[in-house]
Amino acid sequence: MAELPTKTIIGLEVHVQLRTKTKLFCGCSTKFGGAPNTQVCPVCLGLPGALPVINEQAIELAIRAGLAIDCDIPPMTKWDRKQYFYPDLPKGYQISQFDLPICVDGVLEIEDPADPDATRKIRITRAHLEEDAGKSMHDEAAGSGDSRIDLNRCGTPLLEIVSEPDLRTAEECLAYLTKLKETMVHLGVSDCEMQEGSLRVDANVNLEIDRHGEVIRTPIVEIKNMNSFRNVASALHYEVKRQYAEWEENGWTKETKGKRTFGWDDVKEVTYPQREKEESADYRYFPCPDLLPVRITQERVEEIRQTLGETPGEARQRLQKQYGIKEYDADVIVSQGRAMVEYFDEVATQCGDGKRASSWIQQDVLRTLKEQNADIETFPVGATELGQLLAMVSKGELPNDRARDVFKHILENGGSVENAVSSLGIEAVDESELESLVQSLLDANPKVVEDLQNGNQKAIGPLIGQAKKKNPNADPQTVRQIALRLIEQA
Amino acid sequence: MLDSAFELLRKQADGEVSAVEIAGQAIDAIEASQSLHNAYTHVDRDLALATAKAIDEKRAAGKPLGALAGVPVAVKDVLCTADMPTTCSSEMLRGFRPPYDATVVEKLRAADAVIVGKTNMDEFAMGGSTETGAFGATTNPWDTKRTPGGSSGGATAAVAAQTVPLSLGTDTGGSIRQPSAFCGVTGLKPTYGRVSRYGLVAFASSLDQIGPIAWSAKECALLMNTIAGHEPRDSTSLNKDVPDYVAATESNDLRGMRIGVLRESMEAEGVDADVRAAVAHAIGVYAELGAEIIDVDLPHREYWVPTYYVIAPSEASSNLSRYDGAHYGHRSETGTNLEAMYCKSRAEGFGDEVKRRIMIGTYALSEGYADQYYNQALKVRRLIRGDYDAAFSQVDVLLGPVTPTPAFELGAKLDDPIQMYLCDLFTVGANLAGVPAMSLPAGLNEQGLPLGIQLQAPALEEARLLFAASAFQSATDYHTKRPRG
């Protein structure tokens, strides 16, 4: 039998880890990747007698995020305890926000994947702050049955952004997530690194099946553990089919079957029910008596609104127009966040060559940041230094490869371009000096000369290498030109 | 007789005695009384002597000394100490050593006090008789068949048995004032937020306060000078200036002070005739001192105990969920999986009264019941606060009974929680409203048991409270009575 007309109803809950230096309620570092249980204190360990104190930076970032997705920021927000037992939750409750979240009633406008000229508005129900739990590592492979707990992540600030069930396809979900991630990264609110868990997605899904005018709703399933955007799409595609088949098989509807929690197995590529108790969880929310409600004035909201600046889309447009770089390049820079756009602006202005700035940032800067797991804000080669350096390249004062040496030197030692240039002994090489060097190399390498005369351009490689060895300031391009001219003249 | 804190400070300053000698005497007294009174859960002679020696050396070197230099102080075992166990008199935390000091403990150390030990209490401060803990009952130094009251019964008995001049207790629903009344000593529960709760193991976070216990109001003032004040690590701590409380007790001139008598409390059913007489007598003393006596009422008084016994257990059920055996404290050896480990650890680690309150609180916060119980209690709490505001618009201080009766016999109410909860009839109002309140000695009954009166003042008016209490003590000698021992 052919399938009946079906509509998919999806709402997303996205947890983004806020980019604060310290945790939500204590002074411990939020840095990813530390040795287990080294970034903890009596507060985030939930030791008897320890008390939470709110991190103002988290409030600031949450308001920024909320404004960027068109939320209202109510004048008062408060903290509630959500209670459940789990070993990675040392207090036995999570401090979260229940009935008065910090952000409400937002909208995220996304590109419609079905129509390149259209957009869709996805309503945001709310966004609330909460503390993260630790990590449990169940050593099932070893067969010992031991579980290990790392509480470094415990107390890290999360913003949970809850959409209305306005999404209809996996592709729309991808567009929504992409836009949300881009916005959060751009504003410096979050790194949104799914591998590091700083962006996590849960999806609530069900179907509306139109059986000859009668609309049947399948039971809602919440899918967890989708650790990449690709997995979100795969899980949703799978779940839609699974729910339809389930309905065909046993006729379950939203009215007859409660909400269930499923996981996503990215090896078997299936969603599967997670073990749950019979009764639904009662978290016994109540206001956290250790924290005062937070009052947020309209002035504070407006002040933060002033700092939001251009949106990622506006930045992309401007970079292409202002510096003549390609859409793809603008995209890469903007996707790194506001701080990177500012860095690029400065470098491009200083050196007067947007394309050169773009290519250096994409090749040298981004690669180094990735290798060192570092931030552009604390990158040793500041925008001013890189701008000056590239200006020298643009004016022909410095060959590209020597500029890389300077870059590397500043990266390792800090300091100015001037200092790096002088400590590397970089100076302009006199043309005649270089000519006599090349001549002596040609005399010593008759085979190279012969090969070049026979049209083998590659043969010049070793010659350039030798020239650079004798004089590190020799520019490979110039050496090549001189060599070819000398051979021709000879 | 043990010298007062002030006398100990003077004698050291005059070179009559050293801090080491004082600490030695205090530890001797504790050890001599421990088998009879069991007021302490932990005593450390070497640590106390080492601390005292360092203070003597500072004095000898002419270095500046803190306000409590060389004065022995006992600390209720619900306050974190890095160098002594902190057990809350619970099997759950037997032997537990926190890695840090509570703020008040830090402040005691900074004031050069000598912390001699930790005092016994009802388990997790839940109870009114210091009988429910894992280390056995504390007895009342006035009559060892009787309770010292609770939950700070160890702290008040430690003072009453003259082992230390000063101790720190905590008060969630009367846990400083009721045992102070039963032990014939003076105790103060400060305004909520006046003293930092950082390092106080939470029972009911919106009600808990730390306060001083001593023979006299003046000595309570001395200890308040050290422990009061804002602290950023406690978000509920009040950022208000701290007056000199000792200076506030210098004057006895009560003319112009309006004292509101809680006549209905005094005459309530079940209030012992001697207690009633003690309050009536105190009214006379205050009138003679020049105070204006006005009858006032706190209309929602009958809802205090039910409101308290919804809010406090609700918060407790949450605060105590961290004791699950996973990270620290008691872990059952018999659990075969995670859930069994949780259940058995908590079943073995907690006593009956704690379990009872966890169950009451869990129920009161449950979906479908929270509106009826917890949320309703919050609304009543606002009405109770309003009563206090109205009363304090008429009078400066409230006067009434602390407890319906003097100390009862050990075991008398242990099997009857409702009777035990009714001991809090007059004390929980101050916690629900967040105002400061004091208990002071007001005579002995025919059996030689202490009787107490309670004073209450508006928020942050501890100085007024101590002034009124000290004036009473300058006109009477009840606070100088000592148990035969």
Interface residues (C-beta under 8 A of the other chain):
Chain A: P42 L45 G46 L47 P48 G49 A50 L51 P52 V53 I54 R81 Q83 F85 P87 P90 K91 G92 Y93 I149 D282 R284 F286 P289 D290 L291 L292
Chain B: L79 C80 T86 C88 L93 F96 P98 P99 Y100 A102 R197 Y198 G199 L200 V201 A202 A204 S205 S206 P232 R233 D234 S235 T236 S314 E315 S317 S318 L320 S321 R322 D324 A326 H327 Y328 L338 Y342 T362 L365 S366 E367 A370 Y374
